[in-house]
Amino acid sequence: MGPISTGMGLILFYYIEDETGKYTLEELRTIQDWLIKFQLQTVPGVTEVLGIGGWEKQFHAIVDPNALLRYDLSINDIVEIIKKNNLNVGASFI
């Protein structure tokens, strides 16, 4: 099969439901993205698993201008620190 260019290329849709009520939509999306997706990608012939729905986990940095002055930092320093914190590397890299 060629690359997915329309919805017609999608083969399987599935739904994750928590009947116990223990998990939020954010937690279910995280389970999909970090557990189920990786397992499905190991199936021969599967090229991509797309997650839709739920709430993606997000982190927001709220910068206190007074703290920037107190620690002699600029907003660019904060941006660079966050970029370095979110660096992705291969598993064989130390």
C-alpha positions in Angstrom: 0.0 0.0 0.0 1.1 3.6 -0.6 1.4 6.4 1.9 -1.8 7.5 3.7 -3.1 10.5 1.7 -6.8 10.2 2.6 -8.9 8.6 5.3 -9.5 5.7 2.8 -6.0 4.4 3.6 -6.8 3.8 7.2 -7.3 0.1 7.8 -8.4 -0.3 11.5 -10.1 2.0 14.0 -10.2 1.0 17.6 -11.6 2.6 20.8 -10.1 2.6 24.2 -12.7 2.7 27.0 -12.3 2.8 30.7 -15.4 1.2 32.2 -14.0 1.5 35.7 -13.8 5.3 35.6 -10.2 5.2 37.0 -8.5 6.9 34.0 -9.0 10.4 32.6 -9.1 11.1 28.8 -5.5 12.4 29.2 -4.4 9.1 30.8 -6.1 7.0 28.2 -4.4 9.0 25.4 -1.0 8.5 27.2 -1.6 4.8 27.3 -2.5 4.8 23.6 0.6 6.9 22.7 3.2 5.1 24.8 2.0 1.5 25.2 -0.6 0.4 22.6 0.9 2.3 19.7 4.4 0.8 20.1 2.9 -2.7 20.3 0.9 -2.3 17.2 3.9 -0.9 15.3 5.7 -4.2 15.8 3.1 -6.0 13.7 4.6 -6.8 10.2 3.1 -4.5 7.5 2.0 -1.8 9.9 3.7 1.5 8.9 2.0 4.0 11.2 -0.4 4.1 14.1 -2.3 7.4 14.4 -3.8 8.4 17.7 -6.8 10.7 17.7 -9.1 11.8 20.5 -8.5 12.1 24.2 -6.4 14.9 25.7 -2.6 15.0 25.0 -0.5 15.7 28.0 1.0 19.2 27.9 3.4 21.1 30.1 3.2 24.9 30.4 6.1 27.0 31.6 4.7 30.1 33.4 7.6 32.6 33.7 7.7 35.0 36.6 9.3 38.3 35.3 10.4 39.1 38.9 12.2 35.8 39.1 14.0 36.4 35.8 15.3 39.7 37.2 16.3 38.1 40.5 18.3 35.3 38.9 19.6 37.5 36.0 18.0 35.4 33.3 16.3 36.4 30.0 13.3 34.7 28.4 15.7 33.4 25.8 17.6 31.6 28.6 14.4 29.9 29.7 13.6 28.9 26.1 17.1 27.3 25.7 16.8 25.5 29.0 13.5 24.0 28.0 14.8 23.0 24.6 17.8 21.2 26.2 15.5 19.5 28.6 13.4 18.1 25.8 16.3 16.7 23.7 15.6 13.4 22.1 18.4 11.0 21.4 18.7 7.4 20.3 18.6 4.5 22.8 22.3 3.7 22.2 23.5 7.2 23.1 24.9 7.9 26.5 
